[in-house]
Amino acid sequence: MVNRNLIRSLEDDDMLNDLAVMAPEEETEDWLLDFLQHAEQQDYAQGRIVDGKIVEINDEWALIDVGFKSEGTVNLNEWGPDEAKPAVGDMVQVLIEEMEDNYGAADDPYGMIALSKSKAEKIIEWEHIIKKIGEGQVVTGTVIRKIKGGLLVDIGVNVFLPGSQVDIRRPGDIGDFIGRVIQAEVLKIDDTRRNIVISRRSLIENQREEDRAYLMQELEVGQIRKGIVKNIADFGAFVDLGGIDGLLHITDMAWERISHPTEMVSIDQEIEVKVLHIDREKQKIALGLKQKDRNPWENIEEKYPVDSNHDGEVVNVMSYGAFVKLEPGIEGLVHISEMSWTKRVNHPSELVNIGDKIEVKILGVDPEGQQLSLGMKQTQKNPWDDVLERYPEGTDVTGKVRNLTNYGAFIELEEGIDGLLHVSDMSWTRKIGHPSELLEKGQELQCRVLSVDEQRRRIALGLKQLDNDPWDGDIPDKYQPGQLVKGNVTKITNFGVFIGLEDGLEGLLHISELAEHKVENPEEVVKVGDEIEVKVLRVDTDERKIGLSLKRVDWGEEQERAAAEAEAAETGSMPSQEGDLKGGLGSGEGPLFPTGG
C-alpha cells in the first residue's frame, strides 16, 4: 500500500513540483504513486545500489532522483566514451556512497547524498562474475597492465596475477605479457575486499603433469622429437618436449667444438632433437642435436690416412700444442714437439694463433678415441737429412754460442742445427772447469767438426783442434825435469796447487812439494794469483801432465839424489840413472796433474 501520508507531506514541497514536471499533467498523481511505491521498496542505506532517474544535466554533473527526500549528483565523467550520452529521464543504477552529516536535521531535513554510477557498475559486475566462478576454476582474461608484484588481468573484473605465478620459470620481464589473452586458475576469492588472485603457473603445472605422464609412456630412445629451448646454462640447454624437460648437453650439440650453447640454440627456439637416454624413475632425459647427422669420424682412416697432408684451421692453442680443424667435427692435435725441425718452441703461440690456416701431416689415427695426431714440421724438409753433406767431419765452421752447460757449450751453426763443444775439446793445455772460463753467450766462434751422428742428430765440435797439439813436441822440448820456471797460482785444491805456465799450460804443485815441512792447507803457503818460481819434476807426454815442486827450487844435486834414493827405498825400486827428479807423484793422494782439456 502506498503511503498516502508521504504524498501529503510532499504536496507543498518543491520536490513534488519537480516530479510533476516529469509526468503528463493528467497522469501526475498516478505516476507519482508508482514512483513512491518503488521508492518505498529501495534500501537507502550507505553502500547500497539503488535505481534513480536523471532529472537535470549541466556541463559537469547529472542530478539523480532516487526517490529519496533529496537528490544526488554524478559526475558526467562516469559515463565512458563508448556509452551513450546521458539524458533527462534516463534511469540509472547508482551507489549511495555517503549521506551528508546534517541529513534529517531540523534546519536541513533534506541534505544531499553522494552517488556513484561507475562504482555501482563495478559492484554489479563483481556480483555477476562471482556467481559464475569459484576457487580452482579456470578463467580467461586479458593482461591490461603491470603493477607492483605482478599483473592486472581483466576477466570481466580486474584480478591480480602475482609475478611468481606468471609461468613455471619467471620471465625476464613480465611486462611482455601485457595485451595477451591468458588462461589461469583462480587461487583465492576475497569477497569482502572484492579481490581475486589467479595463477597461470598452477594451470601450466597441472597441464604439464598430465602431459608428462603421457609423454613418458610413449617416449623411446632414438626418437626424433620437437621441443622448445626453455633455459640455457654453460653446460647445455633444457628443452621442453611438451610436459617434461630434457637436457641437451653442450658436447651433444655439434660434432665440432663450440665454446657456449648459445652458439647453437636460443631461448624459445623450436628445435628437433634425438632422444639419447631415458631415466624413467628419475624422469631425466638426455637429448642430442649432433646425433641427427652422420658421425664425421666414420671411415676416418680412409678420409685421413697416415702420412697424408691436409689443410686445416687452428681452433685452439694450449701450452702443449695446437688443435687444428680439418672439417666440421674433425680436429687433431699438433704437439709442440711436432711443430718445427729447427726452432726451439717454448709455447705454440710463437708459431700459430687461433684462426691461422696451416698445412699438417697425419701422424696417427685413433678411430675409437676419435683422435688425430698431426705434425707441422713433417710438411717441410728436415734440415738434418743432409747435415752430413753440409757439415762433413774436419770442416771448419763458424757459429754462435747459444748455451753454456757444465760439460760444454752448444754452438748454433744455423737455425735448429747445434753442435756440442765439449770442455775436453776447448784447450790442449788448460784444464777448463766450466765453459764460462773461456766463452760467453752470443759469442761468434770458429770450431772444427769432429763427428756427425745423423740418427741422434748430434754434431761434435772442437776448438783446440784448430791448432796443433803442443804436447806433440813443443811442450816436451820446452819443459825438462830440473828446469826452473815461473808461473801464477790459478787454483788451489786440498791436494795441491795448479800453476799457470806459458801458453795456457798448467802444472800441478802437489801439497807434498810445497814446503820442507808437512803442509795441511796449501793456502798457508800460497794464494791464488801469486807468482812463484817452481822446479819441473816430471813431464808426462802420454798423460799430458807436468809435475812441479816449490820446496826443491834451492836443492842441489846431493839433496836430489838423496830424495831419489829415499823414494826408491820406499817403493823397492832402484834410482833412475838420470836419477833424481821423480817427485811430485803425491804418494797417491788425489789427482796429480791436470788433464790437457
C-alpha positions as CSV (number, residue, x, y, z in Angstrom):
1,M,0.0,0.0,0.0
2,V,1.4,3.4,-1.0
3,N,2.0,5.7,2.0
4,R,-0.6,8.4,1.4
5,N,0.8,10.4,4.3
6,L,4.1,10.6,2.4
7,I,2.2,12.0,-0.6
8,R,0.5,14.6,1.5
9,S,3.8,15.6,3.1
10,L,5.2,16.3,-0.4
11,E,2.2,18.3,-1.7
12,D,3.7,21.7,-0.6
13,D,7.3,20.6,-1.3
14,D,9.4,21.7,-4.2
15,M,10.2,18.0,-4.9
16,L,6.5,17.4,-5.8
17,N,6.6,20.2,-8.3
18,D,9.8,18.8,-9.8
19,L,8.2,15.3,-10.0
20,A,5.1,16.8,-11.7
21,V,7.3,18.1,-14.4
22,M,8.5,14.6,-15.3
23,A,4.9,13.3,-16.0
24,P,2.0,14.4,-18.1
25,E,-0.4,16.7,-16.3
26,E,-3.3,14.3,-16.3
27,E,-1.1,11.4,-15.0
28,T,0.8,13.2,-12.4
29,E,-0.8,11.7,-9.4
30,D,-0.8,8.1,-10.8
31,W,2.9,8.4,-11.9
32,L,3.8,9.8,-8.5
33,L,2.1,7.0,-6.7
34,D,4.1,4.5,-8.8
35,F,7.4,6.3,-8.2
36,L,6.8,6.5,-4.5
37,Q,5.8,2.8,-4.3
38,H,9.1,1.9,-6.0
39,A,11.0,4.3,-3.7
40,E,9.5,2.7,-0.6
41,Q,10.9,-0.7,-1.8
42,Q,14.5,0.6,-2.1
43,D,17.1,0.5,0.7
44,Y,18.7,3.8,1.1
45,A,21.5,2.7,3.5
46,Q,25.0,3.8,2.7
47,G,26.8,1.4,0.3
48,R,23.6,0.3,-1.3
49,I,22.8,0.3,-5.0
50,V,19.5,2.0,-5.9
51,D,17.6,2.9,-9.1
52,G,17.5,6.6,-10.0
53,K,16.2,8.9,-12.7
54,I,18.2,11.8,-14.3
55,V,16.2,14.9,-13.6
56,E,18.7,17.6,-14.6
57,I,22.0,17.8,-16.5
58,N,24.5,20.6,-16.6
59,D,28.1,20.8,-18.1
60,E,29.6,18.8,-15.2
61,W,27.0,16.9,-13.3
62,A,23.9,14.9,-13.7
63,L,21.2,15.3,-10.9
64,I,19.8,11.9,-10.0
65,D,16.5,11.4,-8.2
66,V,16.5,8.1,-6.4
67,G,13.1,8.7,-4.7
68,F,14.6,10.0,-1.6
69,K,14.0,13.3,0.1
70,S,16.9,14.9,-1.7
71,E,18.7,14.2,-5.0
72,G,22.3,13.2,-5.5
73,T,24.8,14.1,-8.2
74,V,27.0,12.0,-10.5
75,N,30.0,13.5,-12.5
76,L,29.5,13.2,-16.2
77,N,33.0,11.6,-16.4
78,E,31.5,8.4,-15.1
79,W,29.9,7.8,-18.4
80,G,32.6,6.2,-20.6
81,P,33.4,7.4,-24.1
82,D,31.8,4.3,-25.6
83,E,28.5,4.9,-23.7
84,A,25.5,6.9,-24.9
85,K,25.4,10.4,-23.5
86,P,23.1,10.7,-20.5
87,A,19.7,12.4,-21.0
88,V,17.0,13.7,-18.7
89,G,14.6,10.9,-17.9
90,D,17.2,8.1,-18.2
91,M,17.1,5.5,-15.5
92,V,20.5,4.6,-14.0
93,Q,21.7,2.4,-11.1
94,V,23.9,4.3,-8.6
95,L,25.8,3.5,-5.4
96,I,25.0,5.5,-2.3
97,E,28.5,6.5,-1.2
98,E,27.6,8.7,1.7
99,M,24.8,10.9,3.2
100,E,25.7,14.4,4.4
101,D,26.2,14.6,8.2
102,N,23.3,17.1,8.7
103,Y,20.8,14.8,6.8
104,G,17.5,14.8,8.7
105,A,18.4,17.8,10.9
106,A,15.6,20.3,11.8
107,D,17.3,23.1,9.8
108,D,18.1,20.9,6.8
109,P,15.8,17.8,6.7
110,Y,16.7,17.2,3.0
111,G,20.5,17.0,2.9
112,M,22.3,15.9,-0.3
113,I,23.5,12.3,-0.8
114,A,26.7,11.3,-2.7
115,L,26.2,8.8,-5.6
116,S,28.5,6.9,-8.0
117,K,27.4,5.3,-11.2
118,S,30.8,3.7,-12.0
119,K,31.2,2.1,-8.6
120,A,27.7,0.7,-8.8
121,E,28.6,-0.8,-12.2
122,K,31.8,-2.4,-10.8
123,I,29.8,-3.9,-7.9
124,I,27.2,-5.2,-10.2
125,E,30.0,-6.7,-12.4
126,W,31.7,-8.2,-9.4
127,E,28.4,-9.8,-8.2
128,H,27.8,-11.1,-11.7
129,I,31.2,-12.6,-12.0
130,I,31.3,-14.1,-8.5
131,K,28.1,-16.0,-9.3
132,K,29.9,-17.7,-12.2
133,I,33.4,-18.6,-10.8
134,G,34.9,-20.2,-7.8
135,E,38.3,-21.1,-6.4
136,G,40.1,-23.7,-8.6
137,Q,38.1,-22.7,-11.7
138,V,39.9,-21.8,-14.9
139,V,39.2,-18.3,-16.2
140,T,40.2,-16.4,-19.4
141,G,41.3,-12.7,-19.4
142,T,43.4,-10.0,-21.0
143,V,46.5,-8.7,-19.2
144,I,46.0,-5.0,-19.0
145,R,48.9,-3.6,-17.1
146,K,51.9,-4.2,-14.9
147,I,51.5,-3.4,-11.2
148,K,53.6,-3.8,-8.1
149,G,54.3,-7.5,-7.6
150,G,52.6,-8.8,-10.7
151,L,50.0,-8.1,-13.4
152,L,46.4,-6.9,-13.6
153,V,44.1,-9.1,-15.7
154,D,40.6,-8.3,-16.9
155,I,38.3,-11.3,-16.7
156,G,35.2,-9.1,-16.5
157,V,36.6,-7.6,-13.4
158,N,40.2,-6.8,-12.7
159,V,42.0,-9.6,-10.9
160,F,45.6,-10.0,-9.6
161,L,48.2,-12.3,-11.2
162,P,51.4,-12.4,-9.0
163,G,54.7,-12.3,-10.8
164,S,55.7,-15.7,-9.3
165,Q,52.6,-17.2,-10.8
166,V,53.0,-16.0,-14.4
167,D,55.0,-19.0,-15.6
168,I,56.9,-22.1,-14.3
169,R,60.1,-20.1,-14.7
170,R,59.7,-16.4,-14.0
171,P,60.1,-14.4,-17.3
172,G,62.8,-11.7,-17.5
173,D,60.1,-9.0,-17.9
174,I,56.5,-9.9,-17.0
175,G,55.5,-6.7,-18.8
176,D,55.9,-8.7,-22.1
177,F,52.5,-10.3,-21.2
178,I,50.6,-7.0,-21.5
179,G,47.9,-7.3,-24.1
180,R,48.0,-11.1,-24.2
181,V,44.9,-13.2,-23.6
182,I,45.7,-15.9,-21.0
183,Q,44.1,-18.6,-19.1
184,A,44.7,-19.0,-15.3
185,E,43.4,-20.9,-12.3
186,V,41.5,-19.0,-9.5
187,L,43.6,-19.4,-6.4
188,K,41.7,-17.2,-3.9
189,I,38.5,-15.1,-3.8
190,D,38.2,-12.4,-1.1
191,D,34.5,-11.3,-1.3
192,T,34.9,-8.7,1.4
193,R,37.7,-6.9,-0.3
194,R,36.4,-7.8,-3.8
195,N,39.7,-9.3,-4.7
196,I,40.6,-12.3,-6.8
197,V,44.1,-13.9,-7.1
198,I,44.8,-16.1,-10.1
199,S,47.7,-18.3,-11.2
200,R,48.8,-19.1,-14.7
201,R,51.7,-21.2,-13.3
202,S,49.5,-23.7,-11.5
203,L,47.4,-24.2,-14.6
204,I,50.6,-24.9,-16.6
205,E,52.0,-27.2,-14.0
206,N,48.8,-29.2,-13.8
207,Q,48.7,-29.5,-17.6
208,R,52.4,-30.4,-17.7
209,E,51.8,-33.1,-15.2
210,E,49.3,-34.7,-17.4
211,D,51.4,-34.2,-20.5
212,R,54.5,-35.6,-18.6
213,A,52.7,-38.8,-17.7
214,Y,51.5,-39.3,-21.3
215,L,54.9,-38.4,-22.8
216,M,56.9,-40.8,-20.5
217,Q,54.7,-43.6,-21.8
218,E,55.3,-43.0,-25.5
219,L,58.9,-41.7,-25.3
220,E,61.6,-44.1,-26.6
221,V,65.4,-43.9,-27.1
222,G,66.2,-43.0,-30.7
223,Q,63.1,-40.9,-31.4
224,I,63.3,-37.5,-33.0
225,R,61.2,-35.1,-31.1
226,K,60.4,-31.4,-31.4
227,G,60.9,-29.2,-28.4
228,I,61.3,-25.6,-27.2
229,V,64.5,-24.3,-25.6
230,K,63.5,-23.1,-22.1
231,N,66.8,-22.4,-20.4
232,I,70.5,-22.2,-21.3
233,A,73.4,-22.9,-19.0
234,D,77.2,-23.1,-19.6
235,F,77.0,-26.9,-19.8
236,G,74.0,-27.1,-22.1
237,A,70.3,-26.3,-22.7
238,F,67.0,-27.5,-21.3
239,V,64.4,-28.4,-23.9
240,D,60.7,-28.7,-23.2
241,L,59.4,-31.7,-25.1
242,G,55.8,-31.0,-24.2
243,G,55.4,-31.6,-20.5
244,I,58.9,-32.6,-19.5
245,D,62.4,-31.0,-20.0
246,G,65.3,-32.9,-21.4
247,L,69.0,-31.9,-21.2
248,L,70.8,-31.2,-24.4
249,H,74.5,-31.2,-23.2
250,I,77.0,-28.9,-24.9
251,T,79.0,-32.0,-26.1
252,D,75.9,-33.3,-27.9
253,M,75.1,-30.1,-29.7
254,A,77.6,-30.4,-32.6
255,W,80.4,-32.7,-33.8
256,E,82.7,-29.7,-33.9
257,R,84.0,-27.7,-31.0
258,I,81.7,-25.0,-29.6
259,S,82.5,-22.6,-26.7
260,H,79.0,-22.0,-25.4
261,P,75.5,-23.4,-26.1
262,T,74.3,-20.0,-27.3
263,E,76.3,-20.7,-30.5
264,M,73.8,-23.4,-31.4
265,V,70.5,-22.5,-29.7
266,S,68.5,-19.6,-28.2
267,I,65.7,-19.2,-25.7
268,D,62.2,-20.1,-27.1
269,Q,63.7,-21.6,-30.2
270,E,61.9,-24.7,-31.6
271,I,64.4,-27.5,-32.4
272,E,64.4,-31.1,-33.3
273,V,66.4,-33.4,-31.0
274,K,67.2,-37.1,-30.7
275,V,66.4,-39.0,-27.5
276,L,69.7,-40.5,-26.3
277,H,68.8,-41.8,-22.8
278,I,65.7,-42.1,-20.6
279,D,65.7,-42.5,-16.8
280,R,62.0,-43.2,-16.2
281,E,62.5,-43.5,-12.4
282,K,64.1,-40.0,-12.0
283,Q,62.3,-38.7,-15.1
284,K,65.5,-37.5,-16.7
285,I,66.0,-37.4,-20.4
286,A,69.3,-36.9,-22.3
287,L,69.0,-35.3,-25.8
288,G,71.3,-34.9,-28.7
289,L,71.4,-32.5,-31.6
290,K,74.5,-33.7,-33.4
291,Q,73.3,-37.3,-33.4
292,K,70.7,-36.4,-36.1
293,D,73.6,-36.1,-38.5
294,R,76.2,-38.6,-39.7
295,N,79.2,-39.0,-37.4
296,P,82.2,-37.4,-39.3
297,W,84.5,-39.9,-37.6
298,E,83.1,-42.8,-39.6
299,N,85.7,-44.1,-42.0
300,I,88.2,-41.6,-40.7
301,E,91.1,-43.8,-41.6
302,E,90.0,-43.8,-45.2
303,K,89.5,-40.0,-45.3
304,Y,92.7,-39.1,-43.5
305,P,95.3,-41.9,-43.9
306,V,98.6,-41.7,-42.1
307,D,101.3,-39.7,-43.9
308,S,98.7,-37.7,-46.0
309,N,98.8,-33.9,-46.0
310,H,95.8,-31.7,-45.4
311,D,94.9,-28.0,-44.9
312,G,93.3,-27.0,-41.6
313,E,92.4,-24.2,-39.3
314,V,93.9,-23.6,-35.8
315,V,90.9,-23.5,-33.4
316,N,92.7,-23.7,-30.0
317,V,96.2,-23.1,-28.7
318,M,97.3,-24.8,-25.4
319,S,100.7,-24.9,-23.7
320,Y,101.3,-28.4,-25.1
321,G,100.2,-27.9,-28.6
322,A,97.6,-26.6,-31.0
323,F,94.2,-28.1,-32.1
324,V,93.6,-28.0,-35.9
325,K,90.2,-28.4,-37.5
326,L,90.3,-30.3,-40.8
327,E,86.5,-30.3,-41.3
328,P,83.5,-29.6,-39.0
329,G,83.7,-32.1,-36.2
330,I,87.2,-33.4,-37.1
331,E,90.1,-31.9,-35.1
332,G,93.6,-33.1,-34.4
333,L,96.4,-32.1,-32.1
334,V,99.8,-30.8,-33.3
335,H,102.0,-31.5,-30.3
336,I,104.6,-28.7,-29.6
337,S,107.4,-31.2,-30.4
338,E,105.9,-31.7,-33.9
339,M,105.9,-28.0,-34.9
340,S,109.4,-27.3,-36.1
341,W,112.5,-29.1,-37.1
342,T,114.7,-26.1,-36.2
343,K,113.0,-23.7,-33.9
344,R,113.1,-24.2,-30.1
345,V,109.4,-23.7,-29.4
346,N,108.6,-22.7,-25.8
347,H,104.9,-22.1,-26.5
348,P,102.8,-23.0,-29.6
349,S,101.7,-19.3,-29.8
350,E,105.2,-18.5,-31.0
351,L,104.3,-20.2,-34.3
352,V,100.5,-20.3,-34.6
353,N,97.4,-18.4,-33.5
354,I,93.7,-19.2,-33.5
355,G,92.3,-18.7,-37.0
356,D,95.6,-19.5,-38.8
357,K,95.3,-21.7,-41.9
358,I,98.1,-24.3,-41.9
359,E,99.2,-27.5,-43.6
360,V,99.5,-30.6,-41.5
361,K,100.5,-34.2,-42.0
362,I,98.5,-37.1,-40.4
363,L,100.9,-38.9,-38.0
364,G,98.4,-41.2,-36.2
365,V,94.6,-42.0,-36.3
366,D,92.6,-43.3,-33.3
367,P,89.0,-44.0,-34.6
368,E,87.7,-45.3,-31.2
369,G,89.1,-42.4,-29.2
370,Q,88.2,-40.0,-32.1
371,Q,91.7,-38.5,-32.0
372,L,94.2,-37.4,-34.7
373,S,97.9,-36.8,-34.2
374,L,99.2,-34.2,-36.6
375,G,102.5,-32.7,-37.5
376,M,103.5,-29.3,-38.9
377,K,107.3,-29.8,-39.3
378,Q,106.7,-33.0,-41.3
379,T,105.3,-30.9,-44.2
380,Q,108.7,-29.3,-44.6
381,K,112.2,-30.6,-45.4
382,N,114.1,-31.9,-42.4
383,P,117.5,-30.0,-42.3
384,W,119.1,-33.0,-40.5
385,D,118.5,-35.2,-43.6
386,D,121.6,-33.8,-45.4
387,V,123.5,-32.4,-42.5
388,L,126.4,-34.8,-43.2
389,E,126.8,-33.3,-46.6
390,R,126.7,-29.7,-45.3
391,Y,129.0,-30.4,-42.3
392,P,131.4,-33.1,-43.1
393,E,134.0,-34.2,-40.5
394,G,137.1,-32.0,-40.4
395,T,135.3,-28.9,-41.7
396,D,135.9,-25.6,-40.0
397,V,132.6,-23.9,-39.2
398,T,131.6,-20.6,-37.6
399,G,128.7,-20.4,-35.1
400,K,127.3,-18.5,-32.2
401,V,127.5,-19.7,-28.6
402,R,123.8,-20.4,-27.7
403,N,124.0,-22.0,-24.3
404,L,126.6,-23.0,-21.7
405,T,126.4,-26.1,-19.5
406,N,128.7,-27.7,-17.0
407,Y,130.0,-30.1,-19.6
408,G,130.3,-27.8,-22.6
409,A,128.8,-25.2,-24.9
410,F,126.1,-25.5,-27.6
411,I,127.1,-23.7,-30.8
412,E,124.3,-22.8,-33.2
413,L,125.6,-23.4,-36.7
414,E,122.2,-22.5,-38.3
415,E,118.6,-22.2,-37.1
416,G,117.8,-25.5,-35.4
417,I,121.3,-27.1,-36.0
418,D,123.5,-27.1,-32.9
419,G,126.9,-28.6,-32.3
420,L,128.3,-29.5,-28.9
421,L,131.8,-28.2,-28.0
422,H,132.8,-30.3,-25.0
423,V,135.0,-28.9,-22.3
424,S,137.7,-31.5,-23.1
425,D,137.9,-30.1,-26.7
426,M,138.4,-26.5,-25.7
427,S,142.1,-26.4,-24.9
428,W,145.2,-28.6,-25.3
429,T,146.9,-27.2,-22.3
430,R,144.4,-25.6,-19.9
431,K,142.1,-27.5,-17.6
432,I,138.6,-26.0,-18.2
433,G,136.3,-26.4,-15.2
434,H,133.3,-24.6,-16.8
435,P,132.9,-23.2,-20.4
436,S,132.3,-19.7,-19.0
437,E,136.0,-19.6,-18.2
438,L,136.6,-19.4,-21.9
439,L,133.4,-18.5,-23.7
440,E,130.3,-16.3,-23.3
441,K,126.7,-16.5,-24.7
442,G,126.3,-14.8,-28.1
443,Q,130.0,-15.0,-28.9
444,E,130.9,-15.8,-32.5
445,L,133.2,-18.8,-32.6
446,Q,135.1,-20.8,-35.1
447,C,135.2,-24.6,-34.5
448,R,136.1,-27.8,-36.3
449,V,133.5,-30.6,-37.0
450,L,134.8,-33.7,-35.2
451,S,131.9,-36.1,-35.8
452,V,128.3,-36.1,-37.1
453,D,125.6,-38.5,-35.8
454,E,122.6,-38.1,-38.2
455,Q,120.4,-40.6,-36.3
456,R,120.9,-39.0,-32.9
457,R,121.1,-35.5,-34.5
458,R,124.3,-34.6,-32.8
459,I,127.4,-32.8,-34.1
460,A,130.6,-32.8,-32.0
461,L,132.8,-29.7,-32.4
462,G,136.3,-28.9,-31.3
463,L,138.1,-25.7,-30.6
464,K,141.5,-26.9,-29.6
465,Q,141.7,-28.9,-32.9
466,L,142.1,-25.7,-34.8
467,D,145.7,-25.6,-33.5
468,N,148.5,-28.2,-33.4
469,D,148.8,-30.2,-30.2
470,P,151.7,-28.7,-28.3
471,W,152.2,-32.0,-26.5
472,D,153.4,-33.5,-29.7
473,G,156.8,-31.7,-29.5
474,D,156.7,-28.1,-28.2
475,I,156.0,-28.8,-24.5
476,P,158.4,-31.8,-24.1
477,D,161.0,-29.7,-25.8
478,K,160.4,-26.6,-23.8
479,Y,160.0,-28.1,-20.3
480,Q,162.6,-30.5,-18.9
481,P,163.0,-32.1,-15.4
482,G,165.1,-29.9,-13.1
483,Q,164.2,-26.8,-15.0
484,L,163.2,-23.7,-13.0
485,V,160.2,-21.9,-14.3
486,K,157.8,-19.1,-13.2
487,G,154.1,-19.2,-13.1
488,N,150.9,-17.9,-11.4
489,V,148.8,-19.8,-8.9
490,T,145.4,-20.4,-10.8
491,K,143.6,-22.8,-8.5
492,I,144.1,-24.3,-5.0
493,T,142.7,-27.7,-4.0
494,N,143.1,-29.9,-1.0
495,F,145.7,-32.0,-2.7
496,G,147.8,-29.2,-4.3
497,V,148.1,-26.1,-6.3
498,F,147.7,-25.6,-10.1
499,I,150.3,-23.3,-11.6
500,G,149.7,-21.5,-14.9
501,L,152.7,-21.5,-17.2
502,E,153.1,-20.1,-20.6
503,D,150.6,-20.7,-23.4
504,G,147.8,-21.6,-21.0
505,L,149.7,-24.7,-19.9
506,E,149.1,-25.7,-16.3
507,G,151.3,-27.9,-14.0
508,L,150.5,-29.4,-10.6
509,L,152.4,-28.4,-7.5
510,H,151.4,-31.3,-5.2
511,I,150.9,-30.4,-1.5
512,S,153.9,-32.6,-0.6
513,E,156.1,-30.4,-2.8
514,L,155.1,-27.1,-1.2
515,A,157.5,-27.0,1.7
516,E,160.0,-29.0,3.7
517,H,157.6,-29.3,6.5
518,K,154.2,-31.1,6.2
519,V,151.5,-28.7,4.9
520,E,147.9,-29.2,6.0
521,N,146.4,-26.4,4.0
522,P,148.1,-25.1,0.7
523,E,146.7,-21.6,1.4
524,E,149.1,-21.4,4.3
525,V,151.9,-21.2,1.7
526,V,150.4,-19.6,-1.4
527,K,147.4,-17.6,-2.6
528,V,145.6,-17.6,-5.9
529,G,147.3,-15.1,-8.2
530,D,150.7,-15.4,-6.6
531,E,153.6,-15.5,-9.0
532,I,156.1,-18.1,-7.8
533,E,159.2,-20.0,-9.1
534,V,159.0,-23.7,-9.3
535,K,161.1,-26.7,-10.4
536,V,159.9,-29.1,-13.1
537,L,159.9,-32.6,-11.7
538,R,158.3,-34.6,-14.4
539,V,156.9,-34.1,-17.9
540,D,154.5,-36.9,-18.9
541,T,153.5,-36.6,-22.6
542,D,151.3,-39.7,-22.5
543,E,149.2,-38.3,-19.7
544,R,149.8,-34.7,-20.7
545,K,150.8,-33.7,-17.2
546,I,153.6,-31.7,-15.7
547,G,154.7,-32.2,-12.0
548,L,156.2,-29.2,-10.2
549,S,157.9,-28.5,-6.9
550,L,158.3,-25.4,-4.7
551,K,160.4,-26.9,-1.9
552,R,163.1,-28.2,-4.3
553,V,163.8,-24.9,-6.0
554,D,167.0,-24.4,-4.0
555,W,168.0,-28.0,-3.8
556,G,171.4,-29.1,-5.0
557,E,172.4,-32.4,-6.7
558,E,173.1,-34.1,-3.4
559,Q,169.6,-33.3,-2.0
560,E,168.0,-34.5,-5.2
561,R,170.0,-37.7,-5.2
562,A,169.2,-38.4,-1.5
563,A,165.5,-37.8,-2.2
564,A,165.6,-40.1,-5.1
565,E,167.3,-42.9,-3.1
566,A,164.8,-42.4,-0.3
567,E,161.9,-42.8,-2.7
568,A,163.5,-45.8,-4.3
569,A,163.8,-47.4,-0.9
570,E,160.2,-46.8,-0.1
571,T,159.0,-48.3,-3.4
572,G,161.6,-51.1,-3.5
573,S,163.0,-49.9,-6.9
574,M,166.4,-48.7,-8.0
575,P,167.1,-45.0,-8.5
576,S,166.9,-43.9,-12.1
577,Q,170.2,-43.2,-13.9
578,E,169.1,-39.7,-14.6
579,G,168.5,-40.0,-11.2
580,D,166.9,-37.6,-9.4
581,L,163.6,-35.9,-10.3
582,K,160.8,-38.3,-10.0
583,G,159.0,-36.4,-7.2
584,G,155.6,-34.8,-7.4
585,L,153.7,-38.1,-7.5
586,G,152.0,-37.3,-4.3
587,S,152.0,-40.8,-2.9
588,G,148.6,-41.4,-4.3
589,E,146.9,-38.6,-2.5
590,G,144.4,-37.3,-5.1
591,P,144.9,-36.2,-8.7
592,L,148.4,-35.4,-9.5
593,F,148.2,-33.5,-12.8
594,P,145.5,-31.7,-14.8
595,T,144.4,-33.2,-18.0
596,G,145.1,-31.5,-21.2
597,G,141.5,-30.5,-21.6
